[in-house]
């Protein structure tokens, strides 16, 4: 309210308080319990203080008996909790309002549901307000999902997913105090910042519990039965539905479903505000979460009878709400009816693509001791299929593991369930080693009786994304899968094998993979076959990104996501989102990318494979920004490293960080380890992402021959493959080896060729890195014809032709362009690092005049750079390495920046530095 006024009452109140008009104002503010009336009153007091207007806040409608306010009286008087005021206080308040003088404002805050006379905050008779008084009304609305998400994000200090905010809204009804109390409980129970908002095990907030029980206690037993019925139904219900269920919860049964007692009970429950009216003539608890309070204080036998009545009532609906019916059957102790309803509800949910609902329903049956083995074995395949297609599998894996451990299960049925268990472990949870083991066992169990499913299992083992399994093993599995699929003659098995064959071929860069992709049955009449085709397209989109075929990746992202959506495959839809993040990173579309990836990673934290692309991109972006602690946090996550392409790229970024920090020995150790893993895998398209950083680390340790061996190994692995990005990385790696071998002319040509290759993809960040290295190579050849500082070394090298002045000027211009490119991308660390190199090599004619310029209280350009890097979390030593300064000089610049900006520490530099420079 201290900013721009956006509502009529705000504008009118401000006009009176500022003296623009002398017309007195009465503002009536209605707000249900917990919606924020007290906060609203404080907000009004803050407004009065900002306008230097006398104001006071009075509880329970209390007022003075004096008549016309004098010059010393408050200009703004706020009466809180007017609904609690007694007759005498209301009479005094009515009299004072009748005498309200010019330029005065009165605000009455009250709970409309607790007024003695509904709609009349000042009671009866209705007030005869003076004609000169401006009368305003405002109702404090419940919070919507956007407001709840914003509040929850601030309270939990992390991005709260939309579905989490929806759940908070569903439980709280948008009541501000309930939302706040729930968030406090969530924070206390799950201090881990990335923990999802789980409300099932949280106690009902004490304020809500006591308010609910207090209102319930004011009713008679028969009236309470209607409230208990609403709590049992747990959703807005019609009058007839409430009375029918309430009739089952009275002792003795004296409340007929259409009786006057029942209608009176509903009216009394509404008047006492324990129930409220929803849309379309339906009624429910005043806060949805209050239903749990009422159920908890309802005796078990009564509660069961009411659930049974609710189930009988719902069974007459058409179509039957099987999910709700299952809940009431179980709560009523009707186990057979519960299981039948669960199966029907789950099958309908699967048919309509609501896989997570199906999983939730089936898990309850499969973990229940009330469900016999035969029932659990029959429902387990439905649960497994739903979990594989859906997006949540943590609990399902445990359920299925217990089922397949039962040796009484038929072999083929066990194999079918085990196959889905293995797929869940691999795809949803990233448990590759255990998941592949379960899948291989499933293939053996299924081969004799269910060859179509055996082919599916073998095809899954052909997917190349997991480390520790050589590419030859995946090829052997796909060959076996093709034989099994052909023998089965099953179109779904054939589609699954073809999708994985195409995925394998494209992942390793084999040209015939595109032919395999075009042969996928994307228009097959069988929905299951189309699903596998959709999965193949989505996998191909990801492969095309890593290959550097961005045009095809764009097409596949569109076609794959459309087919996945139309065929009901949400898991594959999410993998396409990950491919989009990677594509945007490689293509240099960084604006807003970190925010999108962070939100996605939070929303899908329970799916480490799906969120792997987003987390990798966040780590790579953090490297370029100089946020190295954050980068290491993202890049070293345990469930990111098992993904072979992601682990390889993350290892490369980690080696680069070690080199940037000057820790060459550790970088070389990690380079050898990572290259050994990549070599064992044998997917050279992915190894290429790692190769330049491995070479740089080995060269930094003066192991030039070993670095050359890495390059030769990579070149041999990439022969005859269609992998433009890997070819560009190979050129980059060769350039670094040539540089270290004191072959500056060859190195210069290779760096420029690599830059051109990256430009053609395009991958502008890597292009700028290669252009920068080429320009530095020119400048590092001194006039005596010596190579000044090869990549990763400080030693001087063999003779080379010294560059002329024109060539040096061109190199300086190239560095300036690189700085601009890094700035436009959003890579400030690289930009400042390149500026530091530019200063080292800037020709004398372009340098600044002699003498130290005076910047007064503003930051000098060098102090600004140091402050920006310090604000990212870099240490003085890391800043010194980046800017070619001594740590002591950096320490001096940091101290001066802290002093000039008036902050307490280097951690406060980021925001204050920006605002200070903007003011300057």
Secondary structure by P-SEA (a helix, b strand, c coil): cccccccaaaaaaaaaaaccccbbbbbbbbbcccccaaaaaaaaaaaaaaaccccccccccccccccccccccccbbbbcccccccaaaaaaaaaaaaaccccbbbbbbbccccccccccccccccccccccbbbbbbbbccccaaaaaaaaaaaacccccaaaaaaaaaaacccaaaaaaaaaaaaaaccccccccccccccccaaaaaaaaaaaaaccaaaaaaaaaaaaacccccaaaaaaaaaacccccccccccaaaaaaaaaaaaaccbbbccccccccccccaaaaaaaaccaaaaaaaaaaaaaaaaaccccaaaaaaaaaaaacaaaaaaaaaaaaaaaaaaacaaaaaaaaaaaaaacccccaaaaaaaaaaaaaaaaaccccaaaaaaaaaaaacccccaaaaaaaaaaaaaaacccccccaaaaaaaaaaaaacccccaaaaaaaaaaaaccccccccaaaaaaaaaaaaaaaaaaccaaaaaaaaaaaaaaaaaacccaaaaaaaacccccccaaaaaaaaaaaaaaaaaaaaacaaaaaaaaaaaaaaaaaaaccaaaaaaaaaaaaaaaaaaccccaaaaaaaaaaaaaccccccaaaaaaaaaaaaaaacaaaaaaaaaaccccccaaaaaaaaaaaaaaaaaaacaaaaaaaaaaaaaaaaaaacaaaaaaaacaaaaaaaaaacaaaaaaaaaaaaaaaacccccaaaaaaaaaaaaaaaaaacaaaaaaaaaaaaaaaaaaaccaaaaaaaaaaaaaaaaaccccccccccccccccccccccccaaaaaaaaaaaaaaaaaaaaaccaaaaaaaaaaaaaccccccccccccccccccccaaaaaaaaaaaacccaaaaaaaacccaaaaaaaaaaaaaaaccccccccaaaaaaaaaac
